[in-house]
Amino acid sequence: MTAHKANKCTKCIYILLIIAITGSGTVNGIEPISAITGTAIVTGIFGASNFFYCKFAECCDERSVPGDIGKLKQSLSRTLFGQHIVQQYVVSALSGHLQSTNPSRKPLVMSFHGTPGTGKSFVADKIAEALYLEGTKSKYVHKFLGRADFAHPGRLNEYKERINNEVRQSIKQCPRSLFIFDEVDKMPIGVFDTLTSFIDYAANKGDADYTKAIFIFLSNTAGIEISDHLVRLMKSGKRREDTKLSDFEKMLELSAYNMEGGLKKTNMIEAHVIDHYVPFLALEKAHIIQCVEAEFQRHRYKPTQKDIQLVVNNAVTYDPKHSMFVTSGCKTIEKKVAIVVYDSRT
């Protein structure tokens, strides 16, 4: 039984109980319980049933939405490679947003930028897995794909209305909702214009509390610019591991505003409601080896150096401009490792 059907069923029982308890007439000379008393009793029963229901089904409560930042931090430290800026700032941003001692006055809005395979979708999924008991399958996690959901510029008004309605209804259902917009660079210009009013400081509207929500935008926009700027920083004597969010953030904001995609000329950027522009740095060969080793470990397979080298040789091609960054990052590693593992076991 789905949560929606279960809720409808519970409400039906509630109404029937009130009718039964507060019915007119007498039974063997005994007056029926008054409507007020009957309603109070049923309210107690209904509250108790709701409590037990949420013990086993997903509800918008601390059990189903634990917001486990410790789990996220530990997970990223084990499985995310070459992204020290992400590990430092994304975890801190989420911690600050979720703290109960000083509640946020607006939703948390982050924009992830980088070339394919650098971990944008991976991190977004890890966030969902840490914040929600059901992870990415939670009904409070809403994911939109640019090419699948918003492919036709001619339907822009329809898309804007869809985003507006889905965000509004989802947050009414659970203020702790997570919205992930993937492939933003493939979305039509202006698609997010109606979203600004939900994610600004005036987000605590009468119909729902929007301040607890989280919005994450994923885009390949400015991936090449990130690589170029990283090389400039390294040539100036700065180690990759010493780069900071502030080294990239302004550049990413300008790129997102001026380059093709869903964020181009958007009033979200003009209104400064995006809290963090997070760079996912292009990966080098050493990071790919770490990805390969982690994938073998996921298969519970102990690889030889020959196994690792075979996967790396099959997966790695370098960008022609700098000859140090892997063009596809860790994106193709999973399937390459699966072949090696399968061949070794057959």
C-alpha positions, 0 to 999 in steps of 0.5 A: 500500500502506498503512503498516499493510499494509507493516508486516505484509508486512515482518514476514512477510518477517522471519519467513520469512527466519529460518525459511530461514536457521535451517532444520534439516538440512544442504545438501551437508554444510554445517551451517545457520547457527545460530538466534542468528546467523541471527536477528542477520543478519535483524534487521540486514536488518529494521532496514535495511528499516525505515530505507528504508521510513521514508525514503518512508512516514510514521513517527514520526520526525524526518522525518515529525514535524519540529516546525517551529515556525519554519514555524508562526510565519512562517505565522501572521504572514502569515495570522492577523489580529487575534490577537496573543495567539494568535501570542505565546503559542501559538507559545511554548507549543509551543516550550517543549513540544517543546524537547529540552534540558528535556523536558516532564513532561506533555502540552501541553494548550490550550483555544481560545475565541472566537466563530465565524470568529476562527481557532480551527480555522485555527490548529489546522490550521496547528499540524498543518501545521507539526509534521507532514510530512503536515500535517492528513492525518498519521495522527498527527493525530486530529481529533474534531468535537462534532456529528459524533462526540459528538452524543448525550448518551445515548451518553456512556459509549460516547464516553468509552470511544472517546476513552480507547481512541483516545488510548491506541492512538494514543500507543502508535503515536506519542508525538508525536500531536496530538489536536484536539477541535473544537466542544467546546461541542456535546459532552455534559458529562463526555465528557472525564472519562477523559482526565484521567489521560492529560494529568496529570503522571502521564502517563508510564505503563508502556504508553506515554509520553504526555508528548510528546502535544499536546491542543487543545480548540476551543470557542465557549464564552465568545466573547461574554464575551471581547468584553465584557471586551475592550470594558471593557479598551479603555474603561479606556484599554488598546489592543487590541494591549496586552491579554495572556493574563492579562487573559482566562485566569481568566475563560475557565477559569471560563466553561469550567467553568460553561457548557454543553459538554464542559468543564462541571464536568470534572475536567480543569479541577478537576485544573488539567491544562489549561495555557493558556486562549487567547482568540481576540478578536472581529475588527473591520472592519480585520481582515476587510479583511486576511483578504479581501486574503490570500484574494485573494492565495491565488487569485493575483488582484490585487483592486481597491479595488472588489473588496475593498469588494464582499466586505466589504460582502457579508460583514460584519455587526456584533454589535448589542451593541457595533457594532464586532465582525464577527459571523462573523469571517473565516468566510465570506470564502473563498466571497465572494472565490471568486465575485469571482475567478470572475466576473472570469475568465469 
